[in-house]
Amino acid sequence: MENSQIGTTLTHHVLLQQRQHAKRTGEQPAGDFSELLNQIAVAGKIISAEVNMAGLADILGVAGRTNVQGEEVMKLDDFANNTIVEILRRSGHVCIMTSEEVDDPIEVREPHFPGKYAIAFDPLDGSSNIDVNVSIGTIFSIHRRRGEYGSPGSEADLLRPGAELAAAGYVIYGSSTMLVYTTGHGVHGFTLDPSVGEFLLSHENIRIPEKCGTYSTNEGNSSTWTASTRHYVDAVKSPGDGPLEGMRSRYIGSLVADFHRNLIKGGVFLYPADAATGKGKLRLLYEAAPLAFVAKHAGGYASTGYESILDMKPSELHQRVPLIIGNRDAVEAYERSVADEKST
């Protein structure tokens, strides 16, 4: 990071990005997006404070219900979801939302004013790791609405390809709290300084390193993998000096944490299709598409093994997909492995 960037807040950085966009397009910035991202940052600060206090407060453990995917909901899941929904509902910048924890779209109606954006989010990714103090995170994606400004949004505003995203990012709660986002013009990371309560620019213009040094996957699931996935993992971890050989295994089991490490250090994450069903586990709208958008603008790539994640048109809010994401060369090598299996 250049010295001139020291002390740059998230709000100031977004405003600078908007001014640069205005120069490129001739459009005058209205300020809505900077305010919206600032509201997401506020939600991240509140969740971060609660996560840091979780061991001292009555907020660890399960909430006593399951979500739409049939997974146990943790108390912190509920807290994070409610925090984000209420902050964004009152912001005046959102017309409709969808959360991994809620079955149906979350509409914005009177007395709140429906805004220009539709948002999908995973309020607390990796929540099964909450009780053991592993890094977890919030993932978000932002589309510009299609309908008339000022009217309620619809599900069609949400069921859009990732390639049409206006912005995406995540907040990771670990040894420090970081917010990483992109509007399609570079990926930038901000670290929360708790002494001043601000996200400050710490990682400007993040690029995935060319060397793909690690692979991240749950090898406990290898019995359900396709032959192409088994062949690929055997190949990348085999000894050798090639660019996709001799990789080390690094798997946390929290998608945000695994992705963030690979973004900074270089690596590939795999949650492949199940051999029996041909389906993956991760959600397209809440996990795969936003992280694919971040990866693309950091020089990486995301695929199902058959097609680009960003090109997929969602058919339902809670659609599951396989996800292979990280260094472009490594992901494309996986696609070739799948193609080779299909051709034999």
C-alpha positions as CSV (number, residue, x, y, z in Angstrom):
1,M,0.0,0.0,0.0
2,E,1.3,3.4,-0.9
3,N,1.8,5.9,1.9
4,S,-0.7,8.3,0.3
5,Q,-3.4,5.7,1.0
6,I,-2.8,5.4,4.7
7,G,-5.9,6.4,6.6
8,T,-8.2,6.1,3.6
9,T,-11.6,5.1,5.0
10,L,-14.1,2.8,3.2
11,T,-16.5,5.7,2.6
12,H,-13.8,8.0,1.1
13,H,-12.5,5.2,-1.1
14,V,-16.0,4.4,-2.5
15,L,-16.6,8.1,-3.2
16,L,-13.3,8.2,-5.1
17,Q,-14.3,5.2,-7.1
18,Q,-17.6,6.9,-8.0
19,R,-15.8,10.0,-9.2
20,Q,-13.6,7.8,-11.4
21,H,-16.7,6.1,-12.8
22,A,-18.2,9.5,-13.5
23,K,-15.1,10.5,-15.5
24,R,-15.3,7.2,-17.5
25,T,-19.0,7.4,-18.2
26,G,-20.0,11.0,-17.9
27,E,-22.7,10.0,-15.3
28,Q,-22.9,12.1,-12.2
29,P,-22.7,10.1,-9.0
30,A,-25.8,10.2,-6.9
31,G,-24.2,8.9,-3.7
32,D,-26.6,6.1,-3.3
33,F,-24.1,3.3,-3.7
34,S,-21.6,4.8,-1.3
35,E,-24.3,5.1,1.3
36,L,-25.4,1.6,0.7
37,L,-22.0,0.1,1.1
38,N,-21.5,2.2,4.2
39,Q,-24.7,0.6,5.7
40,I,-23.3,-2.9,4.9
41,A,-20.1,-1.8,6.7
42,V,-22.2,-0.7,9.7
43,A,-23.8,-4.1,9.8
44,G,-20.4,-5.7,9.6
45,K,-19.2,-3.7,12.6
46,I,-22.1,-4.7,14.7
47,I,-21.8,-8.4,13.8
48,S,-18.0,-8.2,14.4
49,A,-18.6,-6.9,17.9
50,E,-21.1,-9.6,18.6
51,V,-18.8,-12.3,17.2
52,N,-15.9,-11.1,19.4
53,M,-18.2,-11.2,22.5
54,A,-19.8,-14.5,21.6
55,G,-18.0,-16.6,24.2
56,L,-19.0,-14.1,26.9
57,A,-22.7,-13.7,25.9
58,D,-25.6,-16.1,25.5
59,I,-25.2,-16.3,21.7
60,L,-23.3,-19.4,21.0
61,G,-25.0,-22.7,20.0
62,V,-28.0,-23.5,17.9
63,A,-31.2,-21.4,17.7
64,G,-33.5,-24.4,17.7
65,R,-34.6,-24.3,14.1
66,T,-33.4,-25.2,10.6
67,N,-33.1,-23.0,7.5
68,V,-34.5,-23.6,4.0
69,Q,-31.5,-25.9,3.3
70,G,-32.3,-28.1,6.3
71,E,-29.3,-26.9,8.2
72,E,-29.3,-26.1,11.9
73,V,-29.4,-22.3,12.4
74,M,-27.0,-20.9,15.0
75,K,-27.9,-18.1,17.3
76,L,-25.3,-15.9,15.6
77,D,-26.9,-16.7,12.2
78,D,-30.2,-15.3,13.5
79,F,-28.5,-12.2,15.0
80,A,-26.5,-11.5,11.8
81,N,-29.5,-12.0,9.5
82,N,-31.7,-9.7,11.6
83,T,-29.0,-7.1,11.8
84,I,-28.5,-6.9,8.0
85,V,-32.2,-7.0,7.1
86,E,-33.1,-4.2,9.5
87,I,-30.2,-1.9,8.6
88,L,-30.7,-2.4,4.8
89,R,-34.5,-2.2,5.0
90,R,-34.3,1.3,6.6
91,S,-31.5,2.5,4.4
92,G,-33.7,3.7,1.6
93,H,-31.4,2.1,-1.0
94,V,-32.7,-1.4,-1.3
95,C,-35.9,-2.5,-3.0
96,I,-35.7,-6.3,-2.2
97,M,-33.4,-8.7,-0.5
98,T,-32.8,-12.4,-0.2
99,S,-31.0,-14.2,2.6
100,E,-29.6,-17.7,2.8
101,E,-31.4,-18.0,6.1
102,V,-34.9,-17.0,4.8
103,D,-37.1,-19.0,2.5
104,D,-38.7,-16.2,0.5
105,P,-37.6,-12.8,-0.8
106,I,-37.6,-10.0,1.8
107,E,-39.6,-7.1,0.4
108,V,-39.1,-3.4,1.3
109,R,-42.5,-1.7,1.7
110,E,-44.0,1.2,3.5
111,P,-43.0,3.0,5.7
112,H,-39.6,2.3,4.2
113,F,-38.8,3.7,0.7
114,P,-37.8,1.1,-1.9
115,G,-34.4,2.0,-3.4
116,K,-32.3,1.3,-6.5
117,Y,-30.6,-2.0,-5.5
118,A,-31.4,-5.7,-4.9
119,I,-29.2,-7.5,-2.5
120,A,-28.5,-11.2,-1.8
121,F,-26.5,-12.2,1.2
122,D,-25.2,-15.0,3.4
123,P,-25.4,-13.4,6.8
124,L,-22.8,-15.6,8.5
125,D,-21.0,-18.1,6.3
126,G,-19.2,-20.9,8.1
127,S,-21.6,-20.8,11.1
128,S,-20.9,-24.4,11.9
129,N,-17.5,-23.2,13.0
130,I,-18.8,-20.5,15.3
131,D,-18.5,-22.5,18.5
132,V,-14.8,-23.4,17.8
133,N,-13.6,-19.9,17.1
134,V,-12.8,-20.4,13.4
135,S,-12.9,-17.4,11.0
136,I,-16.4,-16.8,9.6
137,G,-17.9,-14.1,7.3
138,T,-20.7,-12.3,5.7
139,I,-21.0,-12.5,1.8
140,F,-23.0,-10.0,-0.2
141,S,-23.9,-9.2,-3.8
142,I,-25.6,-6.1,-5.2
143,H,-27.7,-5.8,-8.4
144,R,-29.2,-2.6,-9.8
145,R,-32.9,-3.0,-9.8
146,R,-34.7,-3.5,-13.2
147,G,-38.1,-2.2,-12.2
148,E,-39.4,1.4,-11.7
149,Y,-37.5,3.3,-9.0
150,G,-39.6,3.9,-6.0
151,S,-41.8,0.8,-6.4
152,P,-41.3,-2.5,-4.5
153,G,-38.8,-4.9,-6.0
154,S,-39.5,-8.4,-7.3
155,E,-37.8,-11.8,-7.4
156,A,-36.7,-11.0,-11.0
157,D,-34.5,-8.3,-9.6
158,L,-32.6,-11.0,-7.7
159,L,-32.6,-13.9,-10.2
160,R,-29.8,-12.4,-12.4
161,P,-26.5,-13.7,-13.6
162,G,-23.4,-12.8,-11.6
163,A,-22.0,-11.1,-14.7
164,E,-24.6,-8.3,-14.2
165,L,-23.6,-7.5,-10.6
166,A,-23.0,-3.9,-9.7
167,A,-20.8,-5.0,-6.7
168,A,-20.0,-7.9,-4.4
169,G,-17.8,-8.6,-1.5
170,Y,-17.5,-10.1,2.0
171,V,-16.7,-9.3,5.6
172,I,-14.4,-11.8,7.3
173,Y,-14.3,-12.0,11.1
174,G,-11.0,-13.4,12.2
175,S,-7.9,-12.2,14.0
176,S,-9.0,-8.9,12.5
177,T,-12.2,-7.9,10.7
178,M,-11.8,-7.1,7.0
179,L,-14.2,-5.9,4.4
180,V,-13.3,-6.8,0.8
181,Y,-15.3,-5.5,-2.2
182,T,-15.3,-4.8,-5.9
183,T,-17.5,-2.8,-8.3
184,G,-15.7,-4.3,-11.2
185,H,-12.7,-2.0,-11.1
186,G,-10.2,-3.7,-8.8
187,V,-10.7,-5.6,-5.5
188,H,-9.9,-3.6,-2.4
189,G,-9.6,-4.7,1.3
190,F,-10.3,-2.6,4.4
191,T,-9.3,-3.6,7.9
192,L,-11.5,-2.5,10.8
193,D,-9.6,-0.3,13.3
194,P,-11.5,-0.9,16.5
195,S,-9.8,2.1,18.2
196,V,-11.6,4.5,15.8
197,G,-14.4,2.3,14.6
198,E,-13.5,2.7,10.9
199,F,-12.7,0.3,8.0
200,L,-9.3,1.6,6.7
201,L,-7.8,0.7,3.3
202,S,-5.2,-2.0,4.0
203,H,-5.1,-4.0,0.8
204,E,-5.4,-1.9,-2.4
205,N,-6.0,-3.5,-5.8
206,I,-5.7,-7.1,-4.6
207,R,-4.5,-9.6,-7.3
208,I,-4.4,-13.3,-6.9
209,P,-0.7,-14.4,-7.1
210,E,0.2,-16.2,-10.3
211,K,1.6,-19.2,-8.3
212,C,-1.2,-21.5,-7.2
213,G,0.4,-23.0,-4.1
214,T,-2.5,-24.6,-2.3
215,Y,-5.7,-26.5,-3.0
216,S,-8.7,-26.4,-0.6
217,T,-11.2,-29.1,-0.5
218,N,-12.8,-31.5,1.9
219,E,-11.1,-34.8,1.0
220,G,-13.4,-36.6,3.4
221,N,-16.0,-36.3,0.6
222,S,-13.7,-38.0,-1.9
223,S,-15.9,-41.2,-2.0
224,T,-18.7,-39.1,-3.6
225,W,-16.4,-37.3,-6.1
226,T,-16.5,-37.9,-9.8
227,A,-13.5,-39.6,-11.4
228,S,-12.4,-36.3,-13.0
229,T,-12.3,-34.6,-9.5
230,R,-10.2,-37.5,-8.0
231,H,-7.9,-37.4,-11.0
232,Y,-7.5,-33.6,-10.7
233,V,-6.7,-33.6,-6.9
234,D,-4.3,-36.5,-7.3
235,A,-2.5,-34.5,-10.1
236,V,-2.2,-31.2,-8.3
237,K,-0.8,-32.7,-5.1
238,S,1.6,-35.0,-6.8
239,P,5.3,-34.1,-6.5
240,G,6.7,-32.0,-9.4
241,D,7.9,-28.6,-10.5
242,G,5.0,-27.7,-12.8
243,P,2.8,-24.7,-12.1
244,L,-0.1,-27.0,-11.0
245,E,1.9,-29.7,-9.3
246,G,3.2,-30.1,-5.7
247,M,0.3,-28.1,-4.2
248,R,-0.2,-28.2,-0.4
249,S,-3.6,-28.9,1.1
250,R,-5.1,-26.1,3.2
251,Y,-8.7,-26.5,4.1
252,I,-10.5,-24.6,6.9
253,G,-14.1,-25.6,6.2
254,S,-15.3,-22.0,6.2
255,L,-15.8,-20.8,2.6
256,V,-15.0,-17.1,3.3
257,A,-11.8,-18.1,5.2
258,D,-10.7,-20.5,2.5
259,F,-11.4,-18.1,-0.3
260,H,-9.8,-15.2,1.5
261,R,-6.6,-17.1,2.1
262,N,-6.4,-18.2,-1.6
263,L,-7.2,-14.7,-2.8
264,I,-4.2,-13.3,-0.8
265,K,-1.8,-16.2,-1.1
266,G,-2.8,-18.0,-4.3
267,G,-4.8,-21.2,-4.4
268,V,-7.9,-23.0,-5.7
269,F,-11.0,-24.0,-3.7
270,L,-13.1,-26.9,-4.8
271,Y,-16.6,-28.0,-3.7
272,P,-17.3,-30.2,-6.7
273,A,-20.4,-31.8,-8.0
274,D,-21.5,-35.0,-6.3
275,A,-21.0,-38.0,-8.6
276,A,-24.5,-39.4,-7.9
277,T,-26.6,-36.2,-8.3
278,G,-24.3,-34.0,-10.4
279,K,-25.1,-31.1,-8.0
280,G,-23.0,-29.1,-5.6
281,K,-23.7,-27.9,-2.1
282,L,-23.0,-24.1,-2.2
283,R,-25.6,-21.6,-3.1
284,L,-25.3,-19.7,-6.3
285,L,-26.8,-16.3,-5.2
286,Y,-25.3,-16.1,-1.7
287,E,-21.9,-17.7,-2.1
288,A,-20.8,-18.7,-5.6
289,A,-21.7,-15.7,-7.7
290,P,-20.5,-12.9,-5.3
291,L,-17.2,-14.6,-4.7
292,A,-16.8,-15.4,-8.4
293,F,-17.3,-11.7,-9.1
294,V,-14.5,-10.8,-6.6
295,A,-12.3,-13.5,-8.0
296,K,-12.7,-12.3,-11.6
297,H,-11.7,-8.8,-10.8
298,A,-8.7,-10.0,-8.8
299,G,-7.5,-12.0,-11.9
300,G,-9.0,-15.3,-10.9
301,Y,-11.9,-17.4,-12.2
302,A,-14.8,-19.5,-10.9
303,S,-16.6,-22.4,-12.6
304,T,-19.0,-25.2,-11.9
305,G,-16.6,-27.5,-13.9
306,Y,-18.8,-27.1,-16.9
307,E,-19.4,-23.3,-17.2
308,S,-18.5,-20.0,-15.7
309,I,-20.3,-19.2,-12.5
310,L,-20.9,-15.6,-13.6
311,D,-22.7,-16.8,-16.8
312,M,-25.3,-18.9,-14.9
313,K,-28.9,-17.6,-14.9
314,P,-30.4,-18.5,-11.5
315,S,-33.6,-20.5,-11.6
316,E,-34.5,-20.2,-7.9
317,L,-33.3,-18.3,-4.9
318,H,-31.7,-21.2,-3.1
319,Q,-30.1,-22.9,-6.1
320,R,-27.1,-25.0,-5.3
321,V,-24.1,-25.3,-7.6
322,P,-20.6,-26.9,-7.7
323,L,-17.9,-24.3,-7.1
324,I,-14.2,-24.4,-8.2
325,I,-12.7,-20.9,-7.7
326,G,-9.3,-19.3,-7.5
327,N,-6.3,-19.1,-9.8
328,R,-7.5,-19.1,-13.4
329,D,-5.0,-21.7,-14.6
330,A,-6.0,-24.1,-11.9
331,V,-9.7,-23.7,-12.4
332,E,-9.4,-24.1,-16.2
333,A,-7.3,-27.2,-15.6
334,Y,-10.2,-28.6,-13.6
335,E,-12.6,-27.8,-16.5
336,R,-10.3,-29.7,-18.9
337,S,-10.3,-32.7,-16.5
338,V,-14.1,-32.7,-16.5
339,A,-14.2,-32.4,-20.3
340,D,-11.7,-35.2,-20.7
341,E,-13.9,-37.5,-18.6
342,K,-17.0,-36.6,-20.6
343,S,-15.2,-37.4,-23.9
344,T,-14.1,-40.9,-22.8
